[in-house]
């Protein structure tokens, strides 16, 4: 990948709404060259989409969880077939193959703890190849997509007196 593409991607990761003109100005390039490079990266599948980083209070799903999944890999497709199957569930926001005790890491979103628990018991654990799961509910965002969230919040832990 050429330097211009890497530099454009760096800027777009920080702010996907930055204009082609601003990118060109920052990179000391021509706006036409930047626009063509972005269009080319979209066409090649290097840029898959654009997203906003949203504050927790604006989230439509009230509950988020990380679910680690231990699976039995398929003889022919390894982890890919099951991982792609699990990723198709509407509750699954993100899916990753990871190293360690568990094989897959899913980020799941729902309206309640019970909704996520039902997803795990009714849909996830019943899938052929799923051997074990561990669910962790997310309580607060501190950083997402490289952006610190609420860093101006003054939070003081309550003191415990004997």
N, C-alpha and C positions, 0 to 999 in steps of 0.2 A: 504494500500500500504506500502510495506516495505521501510526502510530507504535507502537502496541501490538504489531502483528504483527512489525515490524522488531526491536523489543526482544526479543520472544520468540525469534525466529530467532537473534539474537545469542547468547542464553543457551544455546539448544539446540546451536548449533555448538560451543560450548565444552564442553558436557557434555549429551549426548542423554539421559542417565538422570536429569537433574534433575527433581524432582517438580513437578507443577502448583502445589502449595502453595508451594514455594520460589520458583518463578517469580513467583507472585502477590505473595509477600512482598517480593521484590526490586524488583518494578515498582510496588509500592503499588497493586495491583489486587485484584479478587475472584477466587478460585480458579475459580468457575463461568465467569467471563468468559474467563479464560486457557484453560480446558479447551475451551470452545466455539470460541475462536479457533484453537487447535491443530487441533481436529477439522475446522474449516472449511478451514484451509490444507492439510490432508491431502486433503480432498475435492476442492479446487481444483487439486491437483497441485503446490502450492508446496513442500510437504514431501513428498519422494519416498521417503524411508526413513530409517533410523537405522543407524549403523555404529559399531563400536569401532575405536579406534586401537590396533594390536597391536604389541608389541615384536618386533624382528627374530627373536629366538630362539624366538618362539612361532609364527612364520609357517609354514604348511604347505608353501608353495612356496619352494624354496630359492633360486631365481634370479629376479630381476626385471630387465627391460630396458625402455628407451625406444626405440621404433622410429619414426623419421621416415619418412614415406611421401610420395613425389611421385606425383601421379596426373594422369590426363587426365580432366577433368570431363566428365560426360555432358551432351549437348546439352540434354536436357529437365530433368534433375534436378540439374545441377551436381555438387557433391561429395556431396550427401546420400545418394544411392542406394548408392554404393560405400562411403561411411563407415559407413552402417548395416549393410551386408553384412559388412564387416570386424569391426564391433563384435560381431557374433553369434558369432564364434569363441570357444570356451570359454577359450582362452589369453589373450584380450584382456580386461584388467581395466578399462581406461579408454580412451576414444577422443575426440580433440578436433580440430576444424578450427583451424589456426593460420596466422599470416601468416609470410612469409619464403620461403626457398628450397624448403622442403617444405610440403606442404598439410595433412597429417594427422600427429598425434602419438599413437602408441599406447603404452600401458603394458601390457606382456606379462609373464605369470608362468609359470614352469615348474619342473620338478624338477632340470634340469641345463642347462648351456650348450648341449649338443648338442640337447636338446629344443627350446630356443628357436631354435637355428640351423635345425633341421628345419622348424619352423613357418614361418620366413622363407622358406626355399628351396622347400618343398613346397606350402604353403598360400597365403602372402601374395604372394609374387612372381609366382605363376601366375595371380592374379586379373586379369581383363580390366580395363584402366584403370590398373593399377599400373605406373609407369614406372621408379621407383628407390626404394631404401630405404637407410637408415643406422641401424645398431643400436648402442646404448650400454647396456652392462650397469651396473646400479646396484650400487655396492659397499657403501655405508653410508648409513643414515638419519640426518639431523641435525634435520629438521623435517618433520612431516606433519600436514596438516589444521590448521595453525596452532599445533601443539603441538611444542615443542622436545623432541627425543628424547635421553635420556642426557646432559643438560647438566651433570650432576655428575661425569661421567667425567673423570678427570684423564689427559689424553693428552699425552705429551711426545714430540716428534719426535726420532728418533735423531740424534745429532750425527755429522757426517762429519769424520773427522780425515784430514789429508793424509798 
